[in-house]
Each structure stands twice: as C-alpha cells, then as structure tokens.
Amino acid sequence: MTATPPEASSVAADAAAVFVARGLTKTYGEGATAVHALRGVDLDIVRGEFVVLLGASGSGKSTLLNILGGLDTATSGSARWTHAGQVHELIGADDAELTRYRREHVGFVFQFYNLIPSLTARENVALVTDLAEDPMKPEDALALVGLAPRLDHFVSQLSGGEQQRVAIARAIAKNPAVLLCDEPTGALDCATGIMVLQAIERVNRELGTTTVVITHNAPIADIADRVLRLADGQIVDTHVNAHKLPASGLSW
C-alpha cells in the first residue's frame, strides 16, 4: 500500500500504534431508509494488544472490524495502519492495495469456519501458506492451536471447536501482523468456545500478534487487555483490565 506523506505520520506519533482511526462513519443507503452503522468512531490499537469489541447485534462492531481489515470502506473519517515504520491509509486505498493488505498482513477468523471439506486440516492451512511471503509451516500453525495430532483428519472428522482452531491456524499461518476475529465462539458451546479462545490467547501471547475479537458475550471481555463497548455505532465505554483472566477461567 502507498505510504502517507511524512506530515501525515504525526497522526500515529506513537510508534507502537497499529491502528489509528478518527471520526469513522459508515452509512448504508440514503434518505429516510439510511442505516448509520458507525457514527464518528475514534480508535487507537497498540501493537501486540488484545482488544475485545463488545456490543449487541447492530452496535457497529462488525462494521468497524471490517473497515480495519480492509473488507469494507468508511463513508467518512480516517483510518491508518502502521507497519515497519510506514503509515498507510486504509480509507481511500484502491482495491489492489486493500487486497494486498488483507493477503499479506491480516488474518481473519469468522463465526463460520469456511473450511474445504475435501481437504485435511493440514491441506486447508497449506492453501494460505502457498500464497504467503513468509509463512509458518502448516504443521507448526496447527501445533500452536493444539491440533498436532489431527493434522491429516478431514473436516468431517473434526468437532466444531477443532474446525474453528483449524480456521485460526489458517489465519495465523501467513504470520499476519493483525488477527481479526468476528464472533469466533458464536457457534460453539462454552467448553468448546473456551478451547478456541485459549488458541487465540496463545497466538497473541506467543507470536505477539495484535488481536481484535468482537463478541456480544460479555464474559469473554475478561481475557482482553482492553475492552471497547459499542452501542448505536459509537464507542460508549473503554475499560482496561488490570488483571486479565485466562480463557480457562471463563464461563457463560
């Protein structure tokens, strides 16, 4: 992606800042039927931080995550991403720039796993590593999420939690700077969800990957460094966890 001029880099004066967003708005439609998904969001996320975006359905958290991940664009405002000392504009970047950004620097985990059933766990992860510049070995990525014994099992032979952990391994195998997770436990029961969160927690801790998880499930916020609560398209509360809980200590 094209770097912003030196004078623009002052927006992210803190060298540790990964994302800096100011005045982000997102409106779908026009006139009386317009939906205002984001209403002037200001946001800073620090390198290596584990952030939870908490809010009810329709609060704007998925829209915000999609803009940070280059999957959507804002109606107005600015969003900048810093990597290797260079500040890059996400708002206004063209499709080729955003595609390169997503491919090289962002790992995505969604509520639904989007695995290819005819492939094994190892082969699903290898689909990403074949395209990455500096990938992990699929075996190493799967080991990191606790699936070393299941490398050569097909999707149908894996539980829902195991499938989600394959999806996490696939997301991290390209060594992304950022891991963005949209309701990663939404389709899982508590015990299985905790195993998935432990995998995400380990990635953040051991690889130092900046991690953003969105959820409507309030107890999950306890494992984050910082919690941003959204309502009606705005960040209405920010909370820093002085003492984070390990994912193993959660229940819901």
Sine and cosine of phi, psi and omega as CSV:
sin_phi,cos_phi,sin_psi,cos_psi,sin_omega,cos_omega
0.00,0.00,0.44,-0.90,-0.05,-1.00
-0.97,0.23,0.75,-0.66,0.00,-1.00
-0.96,0.27,0.53,-0.85,0.08,-1.00
-0.96,0.27,0.38,-0.93,0.06,-1.00
-0.86,0.51,0.38,-0.92,-0.04,-1.00
-0.81,0.58,-0.59,0.81,-0.05,-1.00
-0.92,0.39,-0.41,0.91,0.00,-1.00
-0.98,0.19,-0.34,0.94,-0.07,-1.00
-0.93,0.37,-0.22,0.98,0.02,-1.00
-0.90,0.43,-0.36,0.93,0.03,-1.00
-0.88,0.47,-0.54,0.84,0.03,-1.00
-0.92,-0.40,0.82,0.57,-0.07,-1.00
-0.87,0.50,-0.57,0.82,0.06,-1.00
-0.95,0.30,0.90,-0.44,-0.08,-1.00
-0.90,0.44,-0.31,0.95,-0.01,-1.00
-0.99,0.12,-0.18,0.98,-0.05,-1.00
-0.94,0.33,0.77,-0.63,0.09,-1.00
-1.00,-0.09,-0.75,0.66,0.04,-1.00
-0.87,-0.50,0.69,-0.73,0.16,-0.99
-0.72,-0.69,0.90,-0.43,0.01,-1.00
-0.85,-0.52,0.63,-0.77,0.00,-1.00
-0.69,-0.73,0.81,-0.59,0.12,-0.99
0.88,0.47,0.56,0.83,-0.04,-1.00
-0.93,0.36,0.80,-0.61,0.15,-0.99
-0.81,-0.59,0.47,-0.88,0.10,-0.99
-0.59,-0.81,0.86,-0.51,0.00,-1.00
-0.84,-0.54,0.77,-0.64,0.08,-1.00
-0.97,-0.26,0.78,-0.62,0.01,-1.00
0.99,0.13,-0.08,-1.00,-0.07,-1.00
-0.66,-0.75,0.31,-0.95,0.13,-0.99
0.90,0.44,-0.60,-0.80,-0.11,-0.99
-0.92,0.40,-0.37,0.93,-0.04,-1.00
-0.99,-0.11,0.06,1.00,-0.04,-1.00
-0.89,0.46,0.62,-0.78,0.07,-1.00
-0.92,-0.39,0.85,-0.53,-0.02,-1.00
-0.99,-0.12,1.00,-0.08,-0.08,-1.00
-0.97,0.25,-0.58,0.81,0.07,-1.00
-0.76,-0.65,0.64,-0.77,-0.07,-1.00
-0.76,-0.64,0.97,0.25,0.11,-0.99
0.96,0.27,0.82,0.57,-0.04,-1.00
-1.00,0.08,0.77,-0.64,0.16,-0.99
-0.94,-0.33,0.71,-0.71,-0.14,-0.99
-0.44,-0.90,0.68,-0.74,0.17,-0.99
-0.76,-0.65,0.73,-0.69,0.08,-1.00
-0.80,-0.60,0.76,-0.65,-0.13,-0.99
-1.00,-0.09,0.52,-0.85,-0.02,-1.00
-0.83,0.56,0.76,-0.65,0.04,-1.00
0.99,0.13,-0.05,1.00,-0.06,-1.00
-0.96,0.27,0.50,-0.86,0.12,-0.99
-0.94,-0.34,0.94,-0.34,-0.07,-1.00
-0.90,-0.43,0.70,-0.71,0.15,-0.99
-0.94,-0.33,0.79,-0.61,0.15,-0.99
-0.99,-0.14,0.92,-0.40,-0.13,-0.99
-0.94,-0.35,0.70,-0.71,0.04,-1.00
0.11,-0.99,0.33,-0.95,0.02,-1.00
-0.95,0.32,0.24,-0.97,0.10,-0.99
-0.84,0.55,0.73,-0.68,-0.01,-1.00
1.00,0.04,0.08,1.00,-0.03,-1.00
-0.98,0.19,-0.27,0.96,0.02,-1.00
0.95,-0.32,-0.01,1.00,-0.10,-0.99
-0.92,0.39,-0.64,0.77,0.03,-1.00
-0.93,0.37,-0.61,0.79,0.05,-1.00
-0.88,0.48,-0.70,0.72,0.02,-1.00
-0.89,0.46,-0.72,0.70,0.00,-1.00
-0.88,0.48,-0.66,0.75,-0.02,-1.00
-0.91,0.40,-0.56,0.83,0.06,-1.00
-0.93,0.36,-0.69,0.72,0.02,-1.00
-0.89,0.45,-0.52,0.85,-0.02,-1.00
-1.00,0.03,0.01,1.00,0.01,-1.00
0.97,0.24,0.29,0.96,0.05,-1.00
-1.00,0.01,-0.31,0.95,-0.02,-1.00
-0.59,-0.81,0.28,-0.96,0.03,-1.00
-0.86,-0.51,0.47,-0.88,0.00,-1.00
-0.99,0.14,0.39,-0.92,0.11,-0.99
-0.97,0.26,-0.62,0.78,0.06,-1.00
-0.40,-0.91,0.18,-0.98,-0.04,-1.00
0.98,-0.18,-0.11,-0.99,-0.01,-1.00
-0.74,-0.67,0.52,-0.85,0.10,-0.99
-0.59,-0.81,0.86,-0.52,-0.03,-1.00
-0.86,-0.52,0.56,-0.83,-0.03,-1.00
-0.82,-0.57,0.74,-0.68,-0.06,-1.00
-0.93,-0.38,0.76,-0.65,0.02,-1.00
-0.54,-0.84,0.75,-0.66,0.03,-1.00
0.79,0.61,0.63,0.77,0.06,-1.00
0.98,0.18,-0.01,1.00,-0.01,-1.00
-0.96,-0.29,0.68,-0.73,0.01,-1.00
-0.98,-0.19,0.79,-0.61,-0.07,-1.00
-0.84,-0.54,0.65,-0.76,0.05,-1.00
-0.99,0.11,0.79,-0.62,0.14,-0.99
-1.00,0.02,-0.59,0.81,0.01,-1.00
-0.98,0.18,0.84,-0.54,-0.02,-1.00
1.00,-0.09,-0.15,0.99,0.07,-1.00
-0.92,0.39,0.56,-0.83,-0.02,-1.00
-0.99,0.15,0.11,-0.99,-0.09,-1.00
-0.87,0.50,-0.62,0.78,-0.02,-1.00
-0.91,0.41,-0.65,0.76,0.03,-1.00
-0.90,0.43,-0.70,0.72,-0.02,-1.00
-0.92,0.38,-0.60,0.80,0.05,-1.00
-0.89,0.45,-0.69,0.72,0.02,-1.00
-0.90,0.43,-0.66,0.75,0.04,-1.00
-0.86,0.51,-0.76,0.66,-0.01,-1.00
-0.90,0.43,-0.66,0.75,-0.08,-1.00
-0.93,0.36,-0.64,0.77,-0.15,-0.99
-1.00,-0.10,-0.43,0.90,-0.22,-0.97
-0.79,-0.61,-0.18,0.98,-0.11,-0.99
-0.82,-0.57,0.74,-0.67,0.16,-0.99
-0.96,-0.28,0.72,-0.70,-0.02,-1.00
-0.91,-0.41,0.66,-0.75,0.16,-0.99
-0.77,-0.64,0.80,-0.60,-0.03,-1.00
-0.92,-0.40,0.13,-0.99,-0.01,-1.00
-0.88,0.47,-0.61,0.79,0.02,-1.00
-0.97,-0.25,0.63,-0.77,-0.34,-0.94
-0.97,0.23,-0.49,0.87,0.04,-1.00
0.84,0.55,0.65,0.76,0.07,-1.00
-1.00,0.01,0.36,-0.93,0.04,-1.00
-1.00,-0.06,0.92,-0.39,-0.14,-0.99
-0.86,0.51,-0.51,0.86,-0.08,-1.00
-0.98,0.18,-0.04,1.00,-0.01,-1.00
-0.93,-0.36,0.41,-0.91,0.09,-1.00
-0.98,0.20,0.13,-0.99,0.06,-1.00
-0.84,0.55,-0.73,0.68,0.00,-1.00
-0.87,0.49,-0.68,0.74,-0.04,-1.00
-0.94,0.34,-0.57,0.82,0.07,-1.00
-0.88,0.47,-0.66,0.75,0.01,-1.00
-0.94,0.33,-0.61,0.79,-0.03,-1.00
-0.89,0.45,-0.42,0.91,0.05,-1.00
-0.84,0.54,-0.58,0.82,0.00,-1.00
-0.99,0.14,-0.68,0.73,-0.07,-1.00
-0.91,0.41,-0.45,0.89,0.03,-1.00
-0.92,0.40,-0.35,0.94,-0.05,-1.00
-0.97,-0.24,-0.21,0.98,-0.11,-0.99
-1.00,0.09,0.40,-0.92,-0.02,-1.00
-0.98,0.21,-0.66,0.75,-0.07,-1.00
-0.67,-0.74,0.92,0.40,-0.14,-0.99
-0.98,0.17,0.32,-0.95,0.26,-0.97
-0.98,0.21,0.33,-0.94,0.18,-0.98
-0.94,0.35,0.64,-0.77,0.04,-1.00
-0.79,0.61,-0.62,0.79,0.00,-1.00
-0.89,0.45,-0.62,0.79,-0.01,-1.00
-0.94,0.35,-0.65,0.76,0.01,-1.00
-0.90,0.43,-0.66,0.75,0.01,-1.00
-0.94,0.35,-0.58,0.82,0.06,-1.00
-0.90,0.43,-0.59,0.81,-0.03,-1.00
-0.90,0.44,-0.49,0.87,0.02,-1.00
-0.98,-0.20,0.29,0.96,0.13,-0.99
0.98,0.19,0.42,0.91,-0.06,-1.00
-0.89,-0.46,0.40,0.92,0.02,-1.00
-0.82,0.57,-0.62,0.79,-0.01,-1.00
-0.97,0.24,-0.10,1.00,-0.12,-0.99
-0.90,-0.43,0.32,0.95,-0.11,-0.99
-0.79,0.61,-0.69,0.72,-0.16,-0.99
-0.96,-0.27,0.37,0.93,0.10,-1.00
-1.00,0.03,0.62,-0.79,0.08,-1.00
-0.98,0.21,0.30,-0.95,-0.08,-1.00
-0.82,0.57,-0.66,0.75,-0.03,-1.00
-0.91,0.41,-0.28,0.96,0.00,-1.00
-1.00,-0.08,0.06,1.00,-0.04,-1.00
-0.94,-0.35,0.56,-0.83,0.10,-1.00
-0.95,0.30,0.15,-0.99,0.03,-1.00
-0.86,0.51,-0.68,0.73,0.02,-1.00
-0.91,0.42,-0.62,0.78,0.04,-1.00
-0.92,0.40,-0.63,0.77,0.04,-1.00
-0.89,0.46,-0.65,0.76,0.02,-1.00
-0.92,0.40,-0.57,0.82,0.04,-1.00
-0.94,0.33,-0.53,0.85,0.15,-0.99
-0.89,0.46,-0.66,0.75,0.02,-1.00
-0.89,0.47,-0.60,0.80,0.06,-1.00
-0.92,0.39,-0.70,0.71,0.04,-1.00
-0.86,0.51,-0.66,0.75,0.04,-1.00
-0.89,0.46,-0.64,0.77,-0.03,-1.00
-0.93,0.37,-0.60,0.80,-0.08,-1.00
-1.00,-0.03,-0.21,0.98,-0.12,-0.99
-0.91,0.43,-0.39,0.92,0.04,-1.00
-1.00,0.04,0.18,0.98,-0.02,-1.00
0.83,0.56,0.83,0.55,-0.03,-1.00
-0.95,0.30,0.42,-0.91,0.10,-1.00
-0.96,0.28,-0.47,0.88,-0.12,-0.99
-0.72,-0.70,0.68,-0.74,0.11,-0.99
-0.90,-0.44,0.87,-0.50,-0.04,-1.00
-0.91,-0.41,0.85,-0.53,-0.13,-0.99
-0.85,-0.52,0.85,-0.52,-0.04,-1.00
-0.96,-0.29,0.98,-0.22,0.00,-1.00
0.77,0.64,0.82,0.58,-0.10,-0.99
-0.92,0.40,-0.30,0.95,0.02,-1.00
-0.94,-0.33,0.15,0.99,-0.13,-0.99
-0.88,0.48,-0.48,0.88,-0.05,-1.00
-0.97,-0.23,0.24,0.97,-0.14,-0.99
-0.86,-0.52,0.43,-0.90,0.12,-0.99
-0.97,0.24,0.11,-0.99,-0.12,-0.99
-0.86,0.50,-0.78,0.63,-0.06,-1.00
-0.88,0.48,-0.67,0.74,0.01,-1.00
-0.94,0.34,-0.64,0.77,0.03,-1.00
-0.87,0.49,-0.62,0.78,0.02,-1.00
-0.90,0.45,-0.64,0.77,0.05,-1.00
-0.88,0.47,-0.63,0.77,0.03,-1.00
-0.91,0.40,-0.69,0.72,0.02,-1.00
-0.90,0.43,-0.57,0.82,0.07,-1.00
-0.88,0.47,-0.61,0.79,0.04,-1.00
-0.91,0.42,-0.69,0.72,0.02,-1.00
-0.90,0.43,-0.67,0.74,0.03,-1.00
-0.85,0.53,-0.68,0.73,-0.02,-1.00
-0.92,0.39,-0.64,0.77,0.05,-1.00
-0.86,0.50,-0.73,0.69,0.01,-1.00
-0.88,0.47,-0.68,0.73,-0.08,-1.00
-0.96,0.27,-0.71,0.70,-0.14,-0.99
-1.00,0.05,-0.53,0.85,0.01,-1.00
-0.99,-0.15,-0.24,0.97,-0.04,-1.00
0.95,0.32,0.38,0.93,-0.04,-1.00
-0.96,0.29,0.82,-0.58,0.10,-1.00
-0.87,0.49,0.81,-0.59,-0.19,-0.98
-0.79,-0.61,0.77,-0.64,0.07,-1.00
-0.82,-0.57,0.83,-0.56,0.01,-1.00
-0.87,-0.49,0.79,-0.62,0.10,-0.99
-0.97,-0.26,0.62,-0.78,-0.05,-1.00
-0.37,-0.93,0.40,-0.92,0.17,-0.99
-0.98,-0.18,-0.01,1.00,-0.13,-0.99
-1.00,-0.08,0.98,-0.20,-0.16,-0.99
-0.83,0.56,-0.64,0.77,-0.03,-1.00
-0.86,0.51,-0.48,0.88,-0.02,-1.00
-0.89,0.45,-0.44,0.90,-0.01,-1.00
-0.86,0.51,-0.37,0.93,-0.08,-1.00
-0.93,0.36,-0.26,0.97,-0.01,-1.00
-1.00,-0.05,-0.05,1.00,-0.09,-1.00
-1.00,0.05,0.38,-0.93,0.23,-0.97
-0.94,0.35,-0.64,0.77,-0.08,-1.00
-0.56,-0.83,0.59,-0.80,-0.03,-1.00
-0.86,-0.51,0.80,-0.59,0.07,-1.00
-0.92,-0.39,0.87,-0.49,0.00,-1.00
-0.99,-0.14,0.79,-0.61,-0.01,-1.00
-0.95,-0.30,0.57,-0.82,0.13,-0.99
-0.45,-0.89,0.72,-0.69,0.06,-1.00
0.79,0.61,0.65,0.76,0.10,-0.99
0.98,0.21,0.24,0.97,-0.01,-1.00
-0.73,-0.69,0.46,-0.89,0.16,-0.99
-0.99,0.14,0.92,-0.39,-0.11,-0.99
-0.97,-0.23,-0.18,0.98,0.01,-1.00
-0.35,-0.94,0.62,-0.78,0.08,-1.00
-0.81,-0.59,0.75,-0.67,-0.04,-1.00
-0.71,-0.71,0.75,-0.66,0.08,-1.00
-0.98,-0.18,0.79,-0.61,0.03,-1.00
-0.99,0.13,0.96,-0.28,0.03,-1.00
-0.91,0.42,-0.54,0.84,0.02,-1.00
-0.73,-0.68,0.98,-0.18,0.00,-1.00
-0.95,0.31,0.60,-0.80,0.17,-0.99
-1.00,0.07,0.58,-0.81,0.20,-0.98
-0.95,0.31,0.47,-0.88,-0.01,-1.00
-0.84,0.54,-0.51,0.86,0.00,-1.00
-0.90,0.43,-0.29,0.96,-0.01,-1.00
-1.00,-0.05,0.05,1.00,-0.06,-1.00
-1.00,0.09,0.38,-0.92,0.21,-0.98
-0.42,-0.91,0.51,-0.86,0.07,-1.00
-0.44,-0.90,0.00,0.00,0.00,0.00
